[in-house]
Amino acid sequence: MIYTANTLQHARLGLAVSRKYGNAVQRNRLKRQWRECFRNSGIRRLAVDVLAMPTRPQSRMNRPVEDIQQAFERLRCKLEQAA
């Protein structure tokens, strides 16, 4: 996950899922799940741009949704402490 501050009053999410992750159905499902996690996270009210990229193929990811939720929470805490 890569992030940077933006000049808006809200966060934006970018997803980059390569074909190494899996077929189109698997990639689109992961993106839908990650977008939903982003919508439900507290990070949306911060002024930050986030780029999320899976580093492992789908066959080796055990809990992709829980992993991204934890990553969003860690990032939110880190950004709130810095502010």
N, C-alpha and C positions, 0 to 999 in steps of 0.2 A: 504494500500500500504506500502510495506517494501522496503527499499533501502539500498545499501551499495556501497562504492567505489570499483572500480576494477582497474586492472593494464593495461587494454586495452585503446585504444584511442577512443572507442565508447561505447555506452550504449547497454545493453542486457535486454530483457524483458522475464519474466517468468509469466505464467498464471496458477492459481489454481482455477478451478471452480468445486465445489462439486455437487453431484447429488441433493442436497437440492435446488440448483438454478432452476432446471427444467429438462426437458428431454434432450436427446442427441442433438436434433436439436436446441433447445434453447441455450444450452451450447456452441455448436460449432459456432452458429451465433454470440453470445456475444464475443467469442474469436476472430473471424474474424474481428469484428468491433473494438475491442480494439487494435488488432495488427495494423490495418490501422491507428488508432489514434496515436499510438506510432510512426509509420513511418512518419506521417505528423507533429509530434511535434518537437520542437527544442531541446528536451532532448537527441536526438540520438547522438549529437556531444559531449556529456559529458561522462566522464569515470565513469559510474555507472551501477550497476545491480539493476533492479527493479522487485519486485514480486507483482503482482496485484491479489487481491482476492475479489470477490463480497461478501458483508456481508449480503445482503438481497436476498430473492428469487425473481425470475423474475416477479412474479405477483405483488410484492411491489415496483419494480424499475420503476420510471416514465421515466427517461431520462438517461439510462446507458451510452450512447455515450458522451453526454454533460458532465456528471459527471466525466468521466475518462479524458476528454480533460482538464477540469478545474484542476483536480488533477495533471496531467502532467505539466500544466503551473505553478501551485504553486510550485511543486517540482523543476522545472527548475529555477525559480526565486530564490528559497531558495539555491540551489546549486551554482548558479552564484554569489550570494551575499557572500557565504562562501569562494569562491575561490579568 
